[in-house]
Amino acid sequence: MQRIGVFVCHCGTNIAGTVDVKAVAEALKNEQGVVFSTEYQYMCSEAGQSIIKNAIKEHKLTGVVVCSCSPRMHEATFRKTASSAGLNPYMVEIANIREQCSWIHKDMEKATEKAIILGRAAIAKVHLNAPLTAGESPVVKRALVIGGGIAGIQTALDIADAGFEVDIVEKKPTIGGKMTQLDKTFPTLDCAACILTPKMVDCAQNEKIKIYSYSEVESVSGFVGNFSVKIRKKARYVDETKCTGCGLCTEKCPMKKVPNEFNLGMNNRSAIYIPFAQAVPKIATIDPDHCNMLKNGKCGVCAKICTAGAINYKQEDEIVEEKYGAIIAATGYNPINLDKYDEFAYSQSKDVITSLEFERLTNAAGPTSGKLLRPSDGVHPHTIVFVQCVGSRCGAEDSKGGKSYCSKICCMYTAKHAMLTREKYPDTDVYVFYIDVRTPGKNFDEFYRRAAEEYGVHYIKGMVGKVMPQADGKLLVQGSDLIAGEQLKINADLVVLAAAIEPDKSARPLATMLTASMDTNDFFTEAHPKLRPVESPTAGIFLSGACQGPKDIPETVSQASAAAAKAIGLLCKDKLTCNPCVAHSDEMMCNGCSQCEKVCPYGAISYEDKEFRMPNRTTAIRRVAKVNPAVCQGCGACTVTCPSGAMDLNGFSNRQIMAEVDAICR
Amino acid sequence: MKISYYPGCTLKTKAKELDRYGRESAKALGVELEELENWQCCGGVYPTGKDEIATKLSSVRTLENAKKNGGKLVTLCSACHNVLKQVNEEIKTNEDFAFRANNYSKFDEEYHGETEVIHYLEMLRDTVGFDEIKKKVVKPFKGVKIGAYYGCLLLRPSKVMQMDNPENPKIIEDFIRAIGGEPVIYPYRNECCGGYVTMEDKNIAVKKSSAIMESAGSFGADLMVTACPLCLYNLTQNGGGSVPVKYFTELLAEALGVKEED
C-alpha cells in the first residue's frame, strides 16, 4: 500500500484566483492512500520544495502528487526534490491544474471540482507507479551547424573555441550568408565585409572546424548525444583539393550570361564561378544548368586552362555520414518575393528595387562598383522613395504572400540607406514612408533620429498606394501623409521596397528530419519563449539566428553564441541520463505483427526470432518485438498500435492510464 | 453555342452600341447570346452595401433565372457584372443571406449561387479563345496604339471577380492584340474615373478622368477602350477629349467585319 502526499500549489493567483486550493487539499486528503495533504503559495520555490522534502521524510511517503502547472514546466523540478529526499523521482506525479484548469475556466466552483478530479486521477496513477532507474548513453563530442551565415559561423567558432569538433554544412558554394551582400551595418556603420570576412577565414583555418560547402543535409537519425547525419556534397565539378582559387577559369569561360545571384541578378557571371573574391572556401564551382560542356559536351575551356588540373566534369554527388552529439540549426532568412506586389510596380519597372538590391547598388563590390545609379539607364537618381513594411504586418487575408509579423530589421536598414544616400549624394531628396518607426536596440533610436534630423531625410507617416511608371521614365509615387492629412504625389527616380523577410525554404524539410517543431510561419519554435530561447523542444537541437525569428546582426550573434553555449554544455558531458519511461514488449503476448515497428518514429523497434518453451517439453521459435531503450523516446505510439496489448510504456502503463480514467469517471 | 445574356438597363438606354456590337460580334464568333426573359435591374450600386438584403433580391432573381437556363450568364456592363458576381458570392457564402433571400423569393428550388457569372471578356478569353478571334479578324487594327481602360469595377474585389490581376491586368491587352492592335500599358488604366461623383462634384470627375486620359496619351495611345458605360461617359465628357474612347465591342465588331454603320 502506497503512502501518498498531496501538494497543492497556488501559483500566486494563477491557480488560487480560480481554484479554491484549500478545498482541493482538503478533498484529496480523503482519497485512498493519502496520508498527507497541504497547499502552499509557490510550491516550486525553495520553501515549497522544503515542504515536500520534510513531508516525504516525516510521513514516510512512497508517492507524491503535486497539483500545479504543466509537467513540461516543473516535473523535472519536483522529481529532483523527491530524489534529494530519498524517494525515487519517478514516484512523483503532476496534476496540471493551471494550464488545464485555472487558466481556462472562470467559474470557481466548477474549476475547483475539476482540480479535485485531476488530483484524484494523479493519485490513482501513483498507486501503480513503480520506481524506475534511468540508464545512460554516451555523447559524441562533435557538433553539426546547419547553415554557414553569420549565425552558423559564430556558433561554430564558439564551439571550436571550447575545444570541440564542429562541422558546418552550407548549401551555397561559400559560407558568409546574407551578411556578405551587405555594405555597411547599423548603427555603427562599420563595413560588413571588414567584420565578417575575418570570421570566415577563422572558420577555414580553425583545426576544429570542417566546412562542407555546396552541401546539404540529406537525413538525420538517432537522438540527443548520438545523431547520425547523412550529408550530400553536391558535385561542383571541381576537385576541392586541387583548385587554388586563381580564378583564371572564370575569366576564360565563354558562357558569361548567367544572372549573378550574389548581385541579385543585377549583373552576370560565368558558368564556372567563385561567388565573390573573399569566398570561403575560395574554390570554383560549375553551374550545371548553364555550362555548355555539361549540357551538350561542347566546350571544355576551363579544363584546358586550369593549371592545377582541378576540373572534373564527371564528378558526382557524394554522401558523407557523420555522428554528432548536438545539432544547431542556422538556416537563416530570405526577403519575400515581391512579384505579386504590382501596386508598387516591382515587376514592371527596373527602377523599383528591394532594399537588398539597393544594398548591392551601394556596395563597392557590387554591379555599379558602389556608385548609386538607376538600374534602367545608369543615371544618378535625384529623388528616392523608400517604402517600409512591404509584405510585413499584413492581415490574415493577404493573398500576396505577405506576413503577419514585423520583419524587425527594415526600419533600421532603411534609416541607414537614407542616411548614407544623403551623406554621399547631398543633391538627392530622400523620402521614407512608414507605418511606425520601430527602433528598440542599443543606439538604434539615436541613429534613426540622426537620419531624420541631421541628414534631412523626409520621414512621412503613411503608406504608398501606388507606384506609377511614367512615359518619361520617372516613377510617380502616390501615398498618403497621415499627419498632414493629405495625399502626396512624388516624382521619383528610384523606389526602394523594404521586403518582409521569411525563413529559408530549406528550414521546413530540415525541421521534419530533426523532428523539431515550427510555427505557422516556418520559424523554428523554441523550447520556451522566455526561458529556453535557443533550444528546440527536441533534445539536442539548438537554434541560432533568424531561423528562429527575424533578427538583426547584433541579436543574431548573441543568439548564436547562446546556442553554442548550450551545445557546449551538452558536449561537455560524457554520458547523458536516459529517459527510463521507454516502451517494452511482453514476449509472451507479442504475435510478431510488425505494427509497432511501422509506427515508431525513432526506429527503436526491431524483431528477433526467439526460442520459447512450449507444453510437453517442446520448443518453438517465435518472432517477437524488441525495443532499443537507448533510442526509444517514450512517445507511446507503439503501445496504442499493438493489437495484442504486448507493448507497454514504463511510467505510462496501460493499467496506470486506465486507473486515471476510472478515477476521473468515478 | 447558346449562352444566357444579361444586358442591364444602361445597355438598353444610354449604351445601346455596347450591347448591339456585343451581340453582333458574338454571333460572328459562333456564340448565340440569348437574352434572359423578364430580367430586372441588377440593383445598381445599392446591392454592394454589406448590410443590404432587399436591394440584392432582383439580382438573386436574375441569377436563379439563369440557373434554369443553362447555368451560365454573360454580362457586358462592368457595373452589372460586378453586382451580379458579388451577390452570387454572397448567397454562396453567407448562410444568413441565403436563408432570408430564399425564404422571401420562394423559388421552386432554393438558390445557393449555382449560376456561373462571366463577363463578356471572360467569354472571349475562356470560351471562344483569343487565338480563335485572331483567325476570324478581317479588318485588323494594324499599327493602332490602343490603351485599355479597366476602371475599378471590372476587376475588384479580385477575390470575388476572379478575372485578372487587379494591379497588373492583361485581359483587355490580350484582346487588343487579338484584333490586331498594339496595346499601350499606362499606369492609370485601373484608376477610378470618378464614377457617379460627376453628378455631385464635376471637378473631381474632371480631375480623375483627365489624369487617366493624359497618362494614356503620354504613352502614345491613339485610342482608348472600355467595357463600362459610366467610364465611357466620364472619359468623353470630363477627360479633356485628347484621346477618343470607344467600347471594346465596337472595335471587335469592326475587326470582325460585322459593324453595321448607322
Boltz contact constraints between the chains, C-beta under 6 A:
constraints:
  - contact:
      token1: [A, 342]
      token2: [B, 167]
      max_distance: 6.0
  - contact:
      token1: [A, 342]
      token2: [B, 168]
      max_distance: 6.0
  - contact:
      token1: [A, 343]
      token2: [B, 167]
      max_distance: 6.0
  - contact:
      token1: [A, 468]
      token2: [B, 187]
      max_distance: 6.0
  - contact:
      token1: [A, 469]
      token2: [B, 187]
      max_distance: 6.0
  - contact:
      token1: [A, 471]
      token2: [B, 218]
      max_distance: 6.0
  - contact:
      token1: [A, 471]
      token2: [B, 219]
      max_distance: 6.0
